[in-house]
Amino acid sequence: AINLAAALGEMGKQVLLIDLDPQGNCSSGLGIEKGLIQQCIYDVLLNDAPLEDVIIPDVAEGLDVAPATINLAGAEVELVSEMARLKDAIGSMRGKYDFVIIDCPPALGLLTVNAMVAADKLLIPIQCEFYALEGVTKLLESMKRVKSRLNPSLDIYGILLTMYDSRTILSKQVADEVREYFGRLVFSTPIPRTVKLSEAPSFGQPITQYDPKGRGSLSYIELAKEVIARG
């Protein structure tokens, strides 16, 4: 989410990145000091704070961020009857940005359901490892339930192969299986497994700033081009 958002920003798009993960990795990965945050996306969801009040502008070129803190961990319980809270909060921001990217927690809880209700499309990253395929099956089941009951317009925008290592048979097998099952939904550009991509968050930078000429950065630039082309 960090690197795609940054790549889109560098290509002249206005992007809002919403950190919906209580771990706040998108926030810290962009150099935001979470201890200094006065309000975060939790306050938007539960305390009726306007989304524009929590946005940190110009974190990178063309990129604004709605950050998360550990407070968000308590939101799961409090959101039981509020499936459309995030959708309502985003409402007025749609015309301001070319893309609004919502980074979800790695679990199919109420925060993720809120994201699915708010979203128009779903971009699914799949690690090129065996267990990742099982996780996608559960995600698709959840998506179908949300689509049938809460958000009829929700569809898959694309499938992104990540942590791809062309030297291993497993990566190639997983990639082949994903492409066979999802067909044209799979982005042509896989994201490689590189040391620089792993290092970048610890320096609070997207890969396009940390290692602009490296394989990881070039891959995300190509992905951004595909995302823009799909409209």
GIZICOR-V594714 format. One record per residue. PHI is phi as a letter, one per 40 degrees, with the letter a starting at -180 (NA if undefined). NEAR is the number of other C-alpha atoms within 12 Angstrom. Layout:
# GIZICOR-V594714
PHI:NEAR
PHI:NEAR
This chain:
# GIZICOR-V594714
NA:39
d:44
c:42
c:43
c:47
c:41
c:38
c:39
c:36
c:28
c:26
g:21
c:26
c:31
b:41
b:42
b:46
b:47
c:44
b:45
b:39
d:32
c:24
g:37
c:34
c:42
c:41
c:32
c:33
b:40
g:27
c:32
c:21
c:27
c:17
c:15
c:25
c:20
b:29
b:40
c:44
d:38
c:32
c:32
c:39
b:30
b:21
g:20
c:23
c:25
d:34
c:27
c:22
b:30
c:32
c:33
c:21
f:22
c:33
a:37
d:26
g:28
b:36
b:39
b:47
c:48
c:48
b:46
b:33
c:26
d:29
c:31
c:24
c:22
c:33
d:28
c:16
c:21
c:25
d:18
b:16
b:24
c:30
b:28
c:35
c:39
d:30
c:23
c:33
c:36
d:19
c:15
c:26
d:22
c:13
c:17
b:24
c:24
b:35
b:39
b:38
b:40
c:39
c:36
c:27
c:22
a:22
c:24
c:27
c:33
c:42
c:34
c:39
d:37
c:42
c:43
c:36
c:36
c:38
c:27
b:28
b:36
b:34
b:33
c:35
b:35
c:30
c:35
b:28
d:19
c:14
c:25
c:27
c:17
c:20
c:31
d:19
c:17
c:28
c:24
c:16
c:29
c:33
c:23
c:19
c:30
c:24
c:16
b:17
b:24
a:26
c:18
c:20
c:26
a:26
c:27
c:25
i:31
b:35
b:39
c:40
b:34
f:30
c:30
b:24
c:21
c:13
b:16
c:15
d:20
d:28
c:24
c:22
c:29
c:37
c:22
c:21
c:35
c:24
c:13
c:16
c:24
f:16
c:17
c:26
c:30
c:34
c:24
c:30
c:38
c:36
c:31
c:26
b:22
c:19
c:24
c:33
c:22
c:19
d:29
c:28
c:21
b:19
g:27
b:33
c:41
c:39
c:36
c:31
c:29
a:25
c:23
b:15
c:22
c:24
c:36
c:38
c:27
c:34
c:41
c:33
c:26
c:36
d:37
c:25
c:27
c:32
c:25
c:13
c:17
g:13
